[in-house]
Every structure is written in C-alpha cells, then in structure tokens.
Amino acid sequence: MHTRARTLLTAVNGTTGAGLLLAWLSGATVRRGRDGVLIAEGYARRVPAATCFTVGSVILTRRTADWLLDERRTELFHHESRHAAQYATLGPLFWPAYWASCGWSYALTGSYGARNTFERRAGLAGGGYVEKPLRPWMARVARSPGQRRARPGS
C-alpha cells in the first residue's frame, strides 16, 4: 500500500488518533519517522510488554526513535509499518481481529504471534517472532484422515 494512502486512511479511520492519544497518555514524545509513520518514543506503560507496537500510523516504542530508525532495525521498522497498513485496511476492526488471531495462535502453538495472521503478514522474524510447531493435540487433529493411525482394537 502506498504510504500516503496508508497515512490518509489511518487518519480518517481514527486509528492514528488513537495511537497519538495512547502516546500522550503514556507520556511518550512523538517524532516523525519515515514513510509517513510517526514514532512515539519513551512509551512507559507495562502493557503490552513488547519493545514496539503499532496503533494506526504510530509506532510506540519504549526506546528512542533513533534506536528504531537505526539501520540495524530496518526489519523491525518495516514489520511495524506493515501493521500500519493493516490498520489502514481494517480501521478499528483491526483490534478484535488481531486479538482473535492471537487467541487462535495461542491455541495452536502456545505463542500469541507464531500463527497470528497479522504477525505473519507483517513478517514474523522482523517482529522478533519465531515459528512454533503445532501443539501435539493440534498436530493430530490437523493430520488428514488417511494419515491417522488406526486405534487398537478397530
């Protein structure tokens, strides 16, 4: 998605406003990032525990904007920017969809991010997530009927 379109859509759908409000409530300082993204540095609330997270076109980080914009964190910045594009597409519906995807991922793997479609589409590794195998019971359910072992006595 083009950065101007993303910035406009997240402004119109109110999610960037929500991100700026959250930044203000947390005492973070907002700076311009790149590619139409704002960075709220110094986010100090305990929740969420992540170093960075995105609301609308605002990336909130516990660190500084310079830390996030450093070339060593290019993938993290791009990961968070992809979340801004998701907000542009879904608007406020992003929140329930994201949390439902967290629940699905946790049920499948014990990780909120590994099978979360939003994290996967933003780039798992860029966001610091790792692939996780399915939980054993889920792996059994996921096997096709031809692959299931016959039960003893059947």
VMD Tcl script that builds the backbone (N, CA, C; Angstrom):
set m [mol new atoms 462]
animate dup $m
set s [atomselect $m all]
$s set {name element resname resid chain x y z} {
  {N N MET 1 A 0.852 -1.175 0.000}
  {CA C MET 1 A 0.000 0.000 0.000}
  {C C MET 1 A 0.899 1.239 0.000}
  {N N HIS 2 A 0.550 2.201 -0.790}
  {CA C HIS 2 A 1.321 3.445 -0.870}
  {C C HIS 2 A 1.279 4.153 0.484}
  {N N THR 3 A 2.401 4.740 0.889}
  {CA C THR 3 A 2.496 5.341 2.229}
  {C C THR 3 A 1.527 6.499 2.423}
  {N N ARG 4 A 1.293 7.309 1.393}
  {CA C ARG 4 A 0.337 8.421 1.540}
  {C C ARG 4 A -1.073 7.901 1.754}
  {N N ALA 5 A -1.445 6.875 1.004}
  {CA C ALA 5 A -2.782 6.292 1.162}
  {C C ALA 5 A -2.925 5.702 2.561}
  {N N ARG 6 A -1.895 4.986 3.013}
  {CA C ARG 6 A -1.929 4.394 4.357}
  {C C ARG 6 A -2.088 5.479 5.419}
  {N N THR 7 A -1.298 6.551 5.298}
  {CA C THR 7 A -1.353 7.646 6.262}
  {C C THR 7 A -2.731 8.299 6.269}
  {N N LEU 8 A -3.287 8.538 5.089}
  {CA C LEU 8 A -4.607 9.151 4.993}
  {C C LEU 8 A -5.681 8.242 5.578}
  {N N LEU 9 A -5.650 6.967 5.218}
  {CA C LEU 9 A -6.682 6.037 5.700}
  {C C LEU 9 A -6.635 5.871 7.219}
  {N N THR 10 A -5.441 5.773 7.797}
  {CA C THR 10 A -5.369 5.613 9.257}
  {C C THR 10 A -5.760 6.900 9.974}
  {N N ALA 11 A -5.590 8.052 9.312}
  {CA C ALA 11 A -6.050 9.316 9.902}
  {C C ALA 11 A -7.574 9.376 9.862}
  {N N VAL 12 A -8.155 9.021 8.717}
  {CA C VAL 12 A -9.604 9.091 8.546}
  {C C VAL 12 A -10.327 8.057 9.411}
  {N N ASN 13 A -9.763 6.844 9.512}
  {CA C ASN 13 A -10.481 5.816 10.280}
  {C C ASN 13 A -10.267 5.938 11.794}
  {N N GLY 14 A -9.475 6.911 12.208}
  {CA C GLY 14 A -9.323 7.215 13.628}
  {C C GLY 14 A -8.250 6.436 14.361}
  {N N THR 15 A -7.621 5.489 13.703}
  {CA C THR 15 A -6.650 4.674 14.436}
  {C C THR 15 A -5.366 5.437 14.743}
  {N N THR 16 A -4.953 6.350 13.852}
  {CA C THR 16 A -3.781 7.166 14.168}
  {C C THR 16 A -4.092 8.093 15.332}
  {N N GLY 17 A -5.293 8.624 15.374}
  {CA C GLY 17 A -5.711 9.441 16.517}
  {C C GLY 17 A -5.649 8.651 17.809}
  {N N ALA 18 A -6.065 7.387 17.752}
  {CA C ALA 18 A -5.993 6.531 18.946}
  {C C ALA 18 A -4.539 6.302 19.348}
  {N N GLY 19 A -3.666 6.104 18.367}
  {CA C GLY 19 A -2.241 5.925 18.653}
  {C C GLY 19 A -1.635 7.166 19.282}
  {N N LEU 20 A -2.008 8.344 18.771}
  {CA C LEU 20 A -1.497 9.597 19.341}
  {C C LEU 20 A -2.033 9.820 20.755}
  {N N LEU 21 A -3.287 9.474 20.981}
  {CA C LEU 21 A -3.859 9.591 22.325}
  {C C LEU 21 A -3.127 8.664 23.293}
  {N N LEU 22 A -2.881 7.448 22.873}
  {CA C LEU 22 A -2.157 6.499 23.715}
  {C C LEU 22 A -0.744 7.003 24.006}
  {N N ALA 23 A -0.094 7.570 23.002}
  {CA C ALA 23 A 1.246 8.139 23.203}
  {C C ALA 23 A 1.191 9.256 24.235}
  {N N TRP 24 A 0.220 10.137 24.103}
  {CA C TRP 24 A 0.081 11.259 25.035}
  {C C TRP 24 A -0.199 10.766 26.452}
  {N N LEU 25 A -1.117 9.811 26.581}
  {CA C LEU 25 A -1.455 9.276 27.898}
  {C C LEU 25 A -0.277 8.581 28.567}
  {N N SER 26 A 0.615 8.039 27.767}
  {CA C SER 26 A 1.764 7.318 28.319}
  {C C SER 26 A 2.970 8.223 28.537}
  {N N GLY 27 A 2.868 9.480 28.122}
  {CA C GLY 27 A 3.992 10.397 28.283}
  {C C GLY 27 A 5.062 10.274 27.224}
  {N N ALA 28 A 4.755 9.556 26.148}
  {CA C ALA 28 A 5.740 9.390 25.065}
  {C C ALA 28 A 5.845 10.677 24.250}
  {N N THR 29 A 6.976 10.870 23.623}
  {CA C THR 29 A 7.223 12.009 22.744}
  {C C THR 29 A 7.084 11.533 21.305}
  {N N VAL 30 A 6.301 12.255 20.523}
  {CA C VAL 30 A 6.045 11.847 19.136}
  {C C VAL 30 A 6.983 12.577 18.189}
  {N N ARG 31 A 7.614 11.797 17.316}
  {CA C ARG 31 A 8.504 12.321 16.278}
  {C C ARG 31 A 8.094 11.748 14.931}
  {N N ARG 32 A 8.443 12.455 13.897}
  {CA C ARG 32 A 8.221 11.914 12.553}
  {C C ARG 32 A 9.232 10.800 12.323}
  {N N GLY 33 A 8.758 9.727 11.763}
  {CA C GLY 33 A 9.649 8.640 11.389}
  {C C GLY 33 A 9.976 8.786 9.912}
  {N N ARG 34 A 9.805 7.710 9.189}
  {CA C ARG 34 A 9.911 7.786 7.742}
  {C C ARG 34 A 8.727 7.036 7.152}
  {N N ASP 35 A 8.542 7.247 5.879}
  {CA C ASP 35 A 7.446 6.585 5.155}
  {C C ASP 35 A 6.076 6.900 5.748}
  {N N GLY 36 A 5.902 8.128 6.249}
  {CA C GLY 36 A 4.602 8.546 6.767}
  {C C GLY 36 A 4.231 8.004 8.126}
  {N N VAL 37 A 5.162 7.392 8.809}
  {CA C VAL 37 A 4.897 6.809 10.126}
  {C C VAL 37 A 5.409 7.758 11.206}
  {N N LEU 38 A 4.663 7.864 12.287}
  {CA C LEU 38 A 5.093 8.622 13.457}
  {C C LEU 38 A 5.671 7.645 14.471}
  {N N ILE 39 A 6.626 8.103 15.249}
  {CA C ILE 39 A 7.221 7.250 16.281}
  {C C ILE 39 A 7.030 7.930 17.626}
  {N N ALA 40 A 6.380 7.223 18.534}
  {CA C ALA 40 A 6.187 7.705 19.900}
  {C C ALA 40 A 7.254 7.030 20.756}
  {N N GLU 41 A 8.276 7.790 21.098}
  {CA C GLU 41 A 9.407 7.228 21.850}
  {C C GLU 41 A 9.199 7.427 23.349}
  {N N GLY 42 A 9.729 6.483 24.104}
  {CA C GLY 42 A 9.644 6.575 25.553}
  {C C GLY 42 A 8.327 6.083 26.124}
  {N N TYR 43 A 7.634 5.186 25.414}
  {CA C TYR 43 A 6.396 4.585 25.938}
  {C C TYR 43 A 6.744 3.839 27.221}
  {N N ALA 44 A 6.061 4.161 28.314}
  {CA C ALA 44 A 6.480 3.635 29.619}
  {C C ALA 44 A 5.442 2.772 30.336}
  {N N ARG 45 A 4.356 2.439 29.703}
  {CA C ARG 45 A 3.358 1.581 30.357}
  {C C ARG 45 A 3.834 0.125 30.350}
  {N N ARG 46 A 3.315 -0.656 31.262}
  {CA C ARG 46 A 3.732 -2.059 31.351}
  {C C ARG 46 A 3.096 -2.926 30.267}
  {N N VAL 47 A 1.943 -2.513 29.781}
  {CA C VAL 47 A 1.212 -3.309 28.800}
  {C C VAL 47 A 1.137 -2.541 27.488}
  {N N PRO 48 A 1.421 -3.163 26.370}
  {CA C PRO 48 A 1.973 -4.505 26.237}
  {C C PRO 48 A 3.463 -4.509 26.567}
  {N N ALA 49 A 3.983 -5.684 26.764}
  {CA C ALA 49 A 5.383 -5.828 27.166}
  {C C ALA 49 A 6.354 -5.649 26.003}
  {N N ALA 50 A 5.856 -5.630 24.793}
  {CA C ALA 50 A 6.715 -5.541 23.605}
  {C C ALA 50 A 7.530 -4.248 23.592}
  {N N THR 51 A 8.696 -4.305 22.967}
  {CA C THR 51 A 9.540 -3.120 22.816}
  {C C THR 51 A 8.871 -2.107 21.897}
  {N N CYS 52 A 8.177 -2.586 20.863}
  {CA C CYS 52 A 7.461 -1.722 19.919}
  {C C CYS 52 A 6.099 -2.331 19.615}
  {N N PHE 53 A 5.138 -1.474 19.346}
  {CA C PHE 53 A 3.848 -1.915 18.812}
  {C C PHE 53 A 3.244 -0.741 18.067}
  {N N THR 54 A 2.293 -1.030 17.224}
  {CA C THR 54 A 1.743 -0.009 16.334}
  {C C THR 54 A 0.260 0.177 16.577}
  {N N VAL 55 A -0.177 1.438 16.551}
  {CA C VAL 55 A -1.595 1.789 16.577}
  {C C VAL 55 A -1.791 2.830 15.486}
  {N N GLY 56 A -2.554 2.475 14.471}
  {CA C GLY 56 A -2.703 3.362 13.318}
  {C C GLY 56 A -1.362 3.521 12.626}
  {N N SER 57 A -0.978 4.762 12.366}
  {CA C SER 57 A 0.336 5.024 11.767}
  {C C SER 57 A 1.320 5.524 12.818}
  {N N VAL 58 A 1.125 5.088 14.054}
  {CA C VAL 58 A 2.012 5.472 15.152}
  {C C VAL 58 A 2.682 4.212 15.694}
  {N N ILE 59 A 4.007 4.192 15.652}
  {CA C ILE 59 A 4.759 3.107 16.283}
  {C C ILE 59 A 5.150 3.603 17.664}
  {N N LEU 60 A 4.693 2.908 18.677}
  {CA C LEU 60 A 5.047 3.244 20.050}
  {C C LEU 60 A 6.207 2.359 20.471}
  {N N THR 61 A 7.231 2.960 21.043}
  {CA C THR 61 A 8.406 2.192 21.448}
  {C C THR 61 A 8.884 2.647 22.822}
  {N N ARG 62 A 9.392 1.711 23.568}
  {CA C ARG 62 A 9.985 2.020 24.865}
  {C C ARG 62 A 11.331 2.714 24.681}
  {N N ARG 63 A 11.931 2.517 23.537}
  {CA C ARG 63 A 13.248 3.075 23.207}
  {C C ARG 63 A 13.088 4.441 22.555}
  {N N THR 64 A 14.157 4.924 21.936}
  {CA C THR 64 A 14.104 6.196 21.218}
  {C C THR 64 A 13.761 5.962 19.750}
  {N N ALA 65 A 13.328 7.029 19.098}
  {CA C ALA 65 A 13.070 6.953 17.656}
  {C C ALA 65 A 14.365 6.629 16.924}
  {N N ASP 66 A 15.472 7.214 17.371}
  {CA C ASP 66 A 16.759 6.925 16.723}
  {C C ASP 66 A 17.109 5.445 16.815}
  {N N TRP 67 A 16.802 4.823 17.930}
  {CA C TRP 67 A 17.042 3.390 18.099}
  {C C TRP 67 A 16.257 2.603 17.048}
  {N N LEU 68 A 14.973 2.939 16.899}
  {CA C LEU 68 A 14.127 2.222 15.945}
  {C C LEU 68 A 14.540 2.492 14.500}
  {N N LEU 69 A 14.978 3.714 14.222}
  {CA C LEU 69 A 15.338 4.078 12.850}
  {C C LEU 69 A 16.752 3.661 12.464}
  {N N ASP 70 A 17.513 3.131 13.404}
  {CA C ASP 70 A 18.865 2.663 13.104}
  {C C ASP 70 A 18.789 1.558 12.051}
  {N N GLU 71 A 19.742 1.552 11.140}
  {CA C GLU 71 A 19.728 0.576 10.040}
  {C C GLU 71 A 19.749 -0.868 10.525}
  {N N ARG 72 A 20.220 -1.120 11.738}
  {CA C ARG 72 A 20.224 -2.487 12.274}
  {C C ARG 72 A 18.817 -2.969 12.621}
  {N N ARG 73 A 17.874 -2.053 12.680}
  {CA C ARG 73 A 16.498 -2.422 12.994}
  {C C ARG 73 A 15.548 -2.143 11.832}
  {N N THR 74 A 16.082 -2.158 10.635}
  {CA C THR 74 A 15.269 -1.907 9.445}
  {C C THR 74 A 14.110 -2.890 9.353}
  {N N GLU 75 A 14.381 -4.161 9.607}
  {CA C GLU 75 A 13.315 -5.172 9.516}
  {C C GLU 75 A 12.233 -4.945 10.563}
  {N N LEU 76 A 12.613 -4.546 11.764}
  {CA C LEU 76 A 11.625 -4.245 12.804}
  {C C LEU 76 A 10.768 -3.057 12.380}
  {N N PHE 77 A 11.407 -2.001 11.859}
  {CA C PHE 77 A 10.654 -0.842 11.395}
  {C C PHE 77 A 9.676 -1.248 10.287}
  {N N HIS 78 A 10.128 -2.038 9.335}
  {CA C HIS 78 A 9.244 -2.474 8.249}
  {C C HIS 78 A 8.113 -3.354 8.780}
  {N N HIS 79 A 8.413 -4.194 9.744}
  {CA C HIS 79 A 7.389 -5.033 10.366}
  {C C HIS 79 A 6.287 -4.150 10.948}
  {N N GLU 80 A 6.682 -3.156 11.738}
  {CA C GLU 80 A 5.694 -2.270 12.361}
  {C C GLU 80 A 4.960 -1.445 11.313}
  {N N SER 81 A 5.641 -1.025 10.262}
  {CA C SER 81 A 4.991 -0.273 9.184}
  {C C SER 81 A 3.928 -1.112 8.477}
  {N N ARG 82 A 4.185 -2.405 8.359}
  {CA C ARG 82 A 3.185 -3.298 7.748}
  {C C ARG 82 A 1.932 -3.369 8.623}
  {N N HIS 83 A 2.112 -3.276 9.939}
  {CA C HIS 83 A 0.935 -3.221 10.811}
  {C C HIS 83 A 0.139 -1.949 10.538}
  {N N ALA 84 A 0.811 -0.834 10.271}
  {CA C ALA 84 A 0.106 0.407 9.932}
  {C C ALA 84 A -0.758 0.203 8.687}
  {N N ALA 85 A -0.253 -0.543 7.710}
  {CA C ALA 85 A -1.042 -0.843 6.504}
  {C C ALA 85 A -2.252 -1.707 6.863}
  {N N GLN 86 A -2.097 -2.607 7.824}
  {CA C GLN 86 A -3.227 -3.427 8.269}
  {C C GLN 86 A -4.298 -2.552 8.921}
  {N N TYR 87 A -3.870 -1.558 9.702}
  {CA C TYR 87 A -4.818 -0.607 10.292}
  {C C TYR 87 A -5.523 0.193 9.202}
  {N N ALA 88 A -4.807 0.560 8.155}
  {CA C ALA 88 A -5.414 1.315 7.057}
  {C C ALA 88 A -6.519 0.502 6.401}
  {N N THR 89 A -6.316 -0.785 6.302}
  {CA C THR 89 A -7.297 -1.667 5.670}
  {C C THR 89 A -8.490 -1.943 6.577}
  {N N LEU 90 A -8.233 -2.236 7.845}
  {CA C LEU 90 A -9.301 -2.672 8.754}
  {C C LEU 90 A -9.845 -1.583 9.675}
  {N N GLY 91 A -9.101 -0.513 9.850}
  {CA C GLY 91 A -9.550 0.519 10.790}
  {C C GLY 91 A -9.670 -0.062 12.190}
  {N N PRO 92 A -10.653 0.384 12.956}
  {CA C PRO 92 A -10.818 -0.107 14.329}
  {C C PRO 92 A -11.136 -1.606 14.415}
  {N N LEU 93 A -11.567 -2.195 13.307}
  {CA C LEU 93 A -11.811 -3.647 13.314}
  {C C LEU 93 A -10.516 -4.435 13.464}
  {N N PHE 94 A -9.386 -3.745 13.278}
  {CA C PHE 94 A -8.097 -4.410 13.468}
  {C C PHE 94 A -8.004 -5.009 14.865}
  {N N TRP 95 A -8.450 -4.266 15.886}
  {CA C TRP 95 A -8.272 -4.735 17.267}
  {C C TRP 95 A -8.946 -6.071 17.538}
  {N N PRO 96 A -10.258 -6.235 17.298}
  {CA C PRO 96 A -10.835 -7.564 17.582}
  {C C PRO 96 A -10.272 -8.658 16.675}
  {N N ALA 97 A -9.971 -8.304 15.419}
  {CA C ALA 97 A -9.409 -9.305 14.512}
  {C C ALA 97 A -8.025 -9.737 14.985}
  {N N TYR 98 A -7.222 -8.786 15.424}
  {CA C TYR 98 A -5.874 -9.099 15.903}
  {C C TYR 98 A -5.936 -9.976 17.152}
  {N N TRP 99 A -6.792 -9.614 18.107}
  {CA C TRP 99 A -6.861 -10.397 19.355}
  {C C TRP 99 A -7.439 -11.786 19.108}
  {N N ALA 100 A -8.381 -11.903 18.175}
  {CA C ALA 100 A -8.880 -13.238 17.818}
  {C C ALA 100 A -7.754 -14.067 17.204}
  {N N SER 101 A -6.933 -13.445 16.385}
  {CA C SER 101 A -5.802 -14.145 15.774}
  {C C SER 101 A -4.767 -14.526 16.829}
  {N N CYS 102 A -4.592 -13.690 17.846}
  {CA C CYS 102 A -3.705 -14.045 18.967}
  {C C CYS 102 A -4.220 -15.299 19.672}
  {N N GLY 103 A -5.527 -15.324 19.934}
  {CA C GLY 103 A -6.120 -16.489 20.598}
  {C C GLY 103 A -5.975 -17.757 19.777}
  {N N TRP 104 A -6.198 -17.647 18.486}
  {CA C TRP 104 A -6.048 -18.792 17.580}
  {C C TRP 104 A -4.605 -19.286 17.602}
  {N N SER 105 A -3.665 -18.361 17.497}
  {CA C SER 105 A -2.254 -18.719 17.502}
  {C C SER 105 A -1.871 -19.403 18.811}
  {N N TYR 106 A -2.358 -18.863 19.922}
  {CA C TYR 106 A -2.029 -19.449 21.225}
  {C C TYR 106 A -2.614 -20.854 21.353}
  {N N ALA 107 A -3.838 -21.026 20.887}
  {CA C ALA 107 A -4.460 -22.358 20.933}
  {C C ALA 107 A -3.664 -23.364 20.113}
  {N N LEU 108 A -3.158 -22.936 18.964}
  {CA C LEU 108 A -2.430 -23.845 18.081}
  {C C LEU 108 A -1.007 -24.128 18.536}
  {N N THR 109 A -0.333 -23.111 19.113}
  {CA C THR 109 A 1.112 -23.239 19.335}
  {C C THR 109 A 1.599 -22.873 20.737}
  {N N GLY 110 A 0.768 -22.198 21.532}
  {CA C GLY 110 A 1.239 -21.696 22.823}
  {C C GLY 110 A 1.948 -20.356 22.699}
  {N N SER 111 A 1.942 -19.762 21.513}
  {CA C SER 111 A 2.543 -18.452 21.250}
  {C C SER 111 A 1.480 -17.544 20.652}
  {N N TYR 112 A 1.414 -16.306 21.132}
  {CA C TYR 112 A 0.428 -15.366 20.597}
  {C C TYR 112 A 0.767 -14.892 19.188}
  {N N GLY 113 A 2.022 -15.033 18.774}
  {CA C GLY 113 A 2.427 -14.494 17.484}
  {C C GLY 113 A 2.691 -15.494 16.388}
  {N N ALA 114 A 3.114 -16.709 16.724}
  {CA C ALA 114 A 3.623 -17.648 15.717}
  {C C ALA 114 A 2.618 -17.949 14.601}
  {N N ARG 115 A 1.357 -18.128 14.923}
  {CA C ARG 115 A 0.340 -18.426 13.906}
  {C C ARG 115 A -0.668 -17.286 13.771}
  {N N ASN 116 A -0.316 -16.118 14.290}
  {CA C ASN 116 A -1.168 -14.933 14.170}
  {C C ASN 116 A -1.020 -14.400 12.746}
  {N N THR 117 A -2.096 -14.379 11.998}
  {CA C THR 117 A -2.023 -13.985 10.587}
  {C C THR 117 A -1.476 -12.571 10.411}
  {N N PHE 118 A -1.755 -11.679 11.347}
  {CA C PHE 118 A -1.265 -10.301 11.231}
  {C C PHE 118 A 0.245 -10.238 11.434}
  {N N GLU 119 A 0.742 -11.002 12.381}
  {CA C GLU 119 A 2.192 -11.037 12.605}
  {C C GLU 119 A 2.900 -11.743 11.453}
  {N N ARG 120 A 2.293 -12.778 10.931}
  {CA C ARG 120 A 2.900 -13.499 9.812}
  {C C ARG 120 A 2.973 -12.603 8.573}
  {N N ARG 121 A 1.899 -11.863 8.309}
  {CA C ARG 121 A 1.885 -10.981 7.131}
  {C C ARG 121 A 2.790 -9.770 7.311}
  {N N ALA 122 A 3.069 -9.405 8.558}
  {CA C ALA 122 A 4.000 -8.302 8.815}
  {C C ALA 122 A 5.449 -8.791 8.785}
  {N N GLY 123 A 5.633 -10.102 8.819}
  {CA C GLY 123 A 6.975 -10.693 8.810}
  {C C GLY 123 A 7.372 -11.129 10.204}
  {N N LEU 124 A 7.207 -12.393 10.493}
  {CA C LEU 124 A 7.471 -12.911 11.843}
  {C C LEU 124 A 8.851 -12.548 12.352}
  {N N ALA 125 A 9.858 -12.860 11.589}
  {CA C ALA 125 A 11.234 -12.639 12.042}
  {C C ALA 125 A 11.509 -11.161 12.279}
  {N N GLY 126 A 10.988 -10.294 11.406}
  {CA C GLY 126 A 11.191 -8.858 11.566}
  {C C GLY 126 A 10.632 -8.329 12.870}
  {N N GLY 127 A 9.563 -8.952 13.345}
  {CA C GLY 127 A 8.946 -8.550 14.608}
  {C C GLY 127 A 9.501 -9.284 15.810}
  {N N GLY 128 A 10.499 -10.131 15.580}
  {CA C GLY 128 A 11.102 -10.865 16.689}
  {C C GLY 128 A 10.374 -12.152 17.052}
  {N N TYR 129 A 9.464 -12.585 16.200}
  {CA C TYR 129 A 8.730 -13.825 16.442}
  {C C TYR 129 A 9.435 -14.992 15.765}
  {N N VAL 130 A 9.201 -16.177 16.282}
  {CA C VAL 130 A 9.762 -17.374 15.671}
  {C C VAL 130 A 8.629 -18.352 15.363}
  {N N GLU 131 A 8.866 -19.167 14.353}
  {CA C GLU 131 A 7.920 -20.235 14.030}
  {C C GLU 131 A 7.841 -21.192 15.213}
  {N N LYS 132 A 6.672 -21.698 15.481}
  {CA C LYS 132 A 6.484 -22.688 16.537}
  {C C LYS 132 A 5.698 -23.848 15.940}
  {N N PRO 133 A 6.012 -25.050 16.364}
  {CA C PRO 133 A 5.229 -26.189 15.869}
  {C C PRO 133 A 3.835 -26.186 16.492}
  {N N LEU 134 A 2.942 -26.885 15.835}
  {CA C LEU 134 A 1.612 -27.052 16.407}
  {C C LEU 134 A 1.712 -27.829 17.715}
  {N N ARG 135 A 0.820 -27.545 18.636}
  {CA C ARG 135 A 0.749 -28.341 19.866}
  {C C ARG 135 A 0.459 -29.790 19.455}
  {N N PRO 136 A 0.922 -30.758 20.230}
  {CA C PRO 136 A 0.736 -32.166 19.825}
  {C C PRO 136 A -0.705 -32.531 19.517}
  {N N TRP 137 A -1.649 -32.097 20.344}
  {CA C TRP 137 A -3.047 -32.439 20.081}
  {C C TRP 137 A -3.539 -31.812 18.780}
  {N N MET 138 A -3.043 -30.612 18.466}
  {CA C MET 138 A -3.467 -29.950 17.242}
  {C C MET 138 A -2.842 -30.615 16.023}
  {N N ALA 139 A -1.619 -31.074 16.162}
  {CA C ALA 139 A -0.965 -31.776 15.055}
  {C C ALA 139 A -1.744 -33.047 14.711}
  {N N ARG 140 A -2.260 -33.727 15.741}
  {CA C ARG 140 A -3.060 -34.930 15.489}
  {C C ARG 140 A -4.353 -34.579 14.765}
  {N N VAL 141 A -5.002 -33.490 15.162}
  {CA C VAL 141 A -6.244 -33.057 14.528}
  {C C VAL 141 A -5.993 -32.633 13.085}
  {N N ALA 142 A -4.851 -32.009 12.840}
  {CA C ALA 142 A -4.536 -31.476 11.516}
  {C C ALA 142 A -4.163 -32.553 10.508}
  {N N ARG 143 A -3.785 -33.733 10.971}
  {CA C ARG 143 A -3.444 -34.807 10.034}
  {C C ARG 143 A -4.659 -35.164 9.202}
  {N N SER 144 A -4.420 -35.467 7.961}
  {CA C SER 144 A -5.538 -35.877 7.108}
  {C C SER 144 A -6.015 -37.254 7.561}
  {N N PRO 145 A -7.275 -37.599 7.291}
  {CA C PRO 145 A -7.819 -38.887 7.761}
  {C C PRO 145 A -6.971 -40.078 7.322}
  {N N GLY 146 A -6.376 -40.035 6.154}
  {CA C GLY 146 A -5.555 -41.146 5.670}
  {C C GLY 146 A -4.258 -41.305 6.439}
  {N N GLN 147 A -3.824 -40.267 7.132}
  {CA C GLN 147 A -2.583 -40.312 7.876}
  {C C GLN 147 A -2.789 -40.720 9.336}
  {N N ARG 148 A -4.024 -40.714 9.809}
  {CA C ARG 148 A -4.275 -41.056 11.202}
  {C C ARG 148 A -4.044 -42.540 11.418}
  {N N ARG 149 A -3.466 -42.837 12.572}
  {CA C ARG 149 A -3.230 -44.237 12.905}
  {C C ARG 149 A -4.533 -44.894 13.356}
  {N N ALA 150 A -4.678 -46.131 12.990}
  {CA C ALA 150 A -5.860 -46.878 13.443}
  {C C ALA 150 A -5.743 -47.090 14.936}
  {N N ARG 151 A -6.857 -46.991 15.620}
  {CA C ARG 151 A -6.856 -47.233 17.064}
  {C C ARG 151 A -6.772 -48.736 17.320}
  {N N PRO 152 A -6.081 -49.102 18.393}
  {CA C PRO 152 A -6.027 -50.541 18.717}
  {C C PRO 152 A -7.449 -51.086 18.903}
  {N N GLY 153 A -7.669 -52.249 18.358}
  {CA C GLY 153 A -8.974 -52.903 18.510}
  {C C GLY 153 A -9.983 -52.481 17.457}
  {N N SER 154 A -9.575 -51.624 16.490}
  {CA C SER 154 A -10.550 -51.241 15.461}
  {C C SER 154 A -10.470 -52.145 14.275}
}
mol reanalyze $m
mol bondsrecalc $m
mol representation Tube
mol addrep $m
